[in-house]
């Protein structure tokens, strides 16, 4: 039954410091039962996010298709709004049409709760998107947080006030944050009243209590908050951002924390405001050093901001973050110092460098580490790309060309395509940087099924590669370091990748001979072994698939096993995973479903570690076909239903190589007949509507074949 099934969706873990709000939680719970859009409003720091998250956790089991959380604070503009929401509901959107089409299709038949946190800076775009989604998905309920209502018809607004200043909840929050059990009568109670029960202000005060004691904090707040309004930290009282009168207390509390910070801590606070997402010590150092804030002094300044609760403590991966209200304050100080542009440029340069290192180390033992690094820093890579598109289009082309392939592997095809097309349009750069970007765009278009545009980009990529390697000026970084054993009289890495793209396009459009010829011609002329570079590996991979498509199965299997061994020596993951898919397909074509199942499971383990949803969908299809070929109808139905769930999360109908599609249909018809259509459909439907990750776990159980 639905009520006993595990809950789908994704919600962040709740903050263990949540206190009170029983009445507000009941109001939200009742509102969600009656309204399709509920917006929690209130000033910054009042606790909207915590309350909405607690309410979403409490309501999650009402929604058979899950409760899903989207944090909008990383966005600076609405261009990637739909992509972020799609990503948050596990839609790895590979569709080429309108940006919202895939998202509407993903949600159309589901009963789910979508939480949109921090909508205030995107209120109008959020309103348009919510209106479209609610019209397309009758079973959708939206819970939003914003400093102001969205203004959508049917919106139910719940205004959130601070905690009662003299009540137990405010005192309990201060106690938990400070780690002390204060009596109600005394300095702690006075602090709660002074700070009007605003949760963020109480947390900042708690940090100072840990450093100075409650009496000292009470006295400082008294002297500061009793001062005339004209002297109370009026830094943020701009005409373009008028803070409500009840927000003056929070503004003063942040200003007070700022004043108590050491000079280097204040400088770091301002510079850290350029980060839109989580940051680690290495990134903070790369972006924020300069002047008195150097590599030796920055760690202690960061530790001081953590102690003061200005920066959140590092998570298990070593990443910190700032709340948006505190970041806004730092950004205003940065603007006052005249450093905004300079620090934004350093931020862009740092992440451009990170992107280039990730690309240069893609081939080898650090591939998976860099792949995950690019994913972890995705928000700030996008921020850096947006900055470079405005200030340095050639740099933007370099950055996006370095990470677009990783983005596409992760399922962020829309973002990869958007960034590549913008940078290619704005940049006049020629040579390696342009050829690499065209190659990445071509791969993205193929994965979206846009074969016509992909053909045009493939031809442009080949021309640019020839220009760079034979006509253009020598690139010392490329010619020597990136083309081992090559020379300007032979195909280099750019030509190899252009050939791999042309071969990939030929394979996916059912022309294995063309794929074999194009990569074979270039590989025969190039120097070096199959695993000497990523481009060579890609060409050899295309050749293996072409041989399979041509029916030369023994040769294809032999080459695939050799390449897989080389990848294992390198600890290379992406090509190895693709080779397991080819070996599974070869096993099916040779009538060995047991071997095919083993290779399919190895592929699935690899694609799961890479977070490649399209690869998981393809792997489940080949595994389902192998199970059906072995006569295991019930497990084939289960895996096939899970595969359909993953295909739906890509926004595309089932795809794959033509040979596999034919085998899948053939063996599925056979097992349907053997176990009966009703049984097959029941198992298939149960897997389709269950948790996809549970279905994937079931699919991975079984004997591994080498």
Buried (B, 14 or more C-beta within 10 A) or exposed (E): EEEEBEBBBEBEEEEEEBBBBEEBBEBBBEBBEEBBBBBBBBBBBBBBBBBBBBBBBBBBBBBBBBBBBBBBBBBBEBBBBBBBBBBBBBBBBBBBEEBBBBBBBBBEEBBBBBBBBBBBBBBEBBBBBBBBBBEBBEBBBBBBBBBEBBEBEEBBBBEBBBBBBEEBBBBBBBBBBBEBEBEEEEBBBBBBEBBBBBBBBBBBBBBBBBEEBBEEBBBBBEEBBEEEEEEBBEBBBEEEEEBEEBBBBBBBBBBBBBEBBBEBBBBBBBBBBBBBBBBBBEBBBBBBBBEEBEEEBBEEBBEBBBBBBBBBEBEEEEBBBBBBBBBBBBBBBBEEEEBBEEBBBBBBBBBBBBBBBBBBBBBBEBBBEBBBBBBBBBBBBBBBBBBBBEEBBBBBBBBBBBBBBBBBBBBBBBBBBBBBBBBBEBBEBBBBBBBBBBBBBBBBBBBBBBEEBBBEBBBBBBEBBBBBBEEBEEBEEBBEEBBEEBEEEBBBBBBBBBBBBBBBBBBBBEBBEBBBBBBBEBBEEBBBEBBBBBBBBBBBBBBBBBBBBBEBBEBBBEBBBBBBEBBEEBEBBBBBBBBBBBBBBBBBBEEBBEBBBBBBBBBBBBBBEBBBBBBBBBBBBBBBBBBBBBEBBBBBBBBBBBBBBBBBBBBBEBBBBEBBBEBBEEBBEBBBEBBEEEBBEBBBEBBBBBBBBBBBEBBBEBEEBE
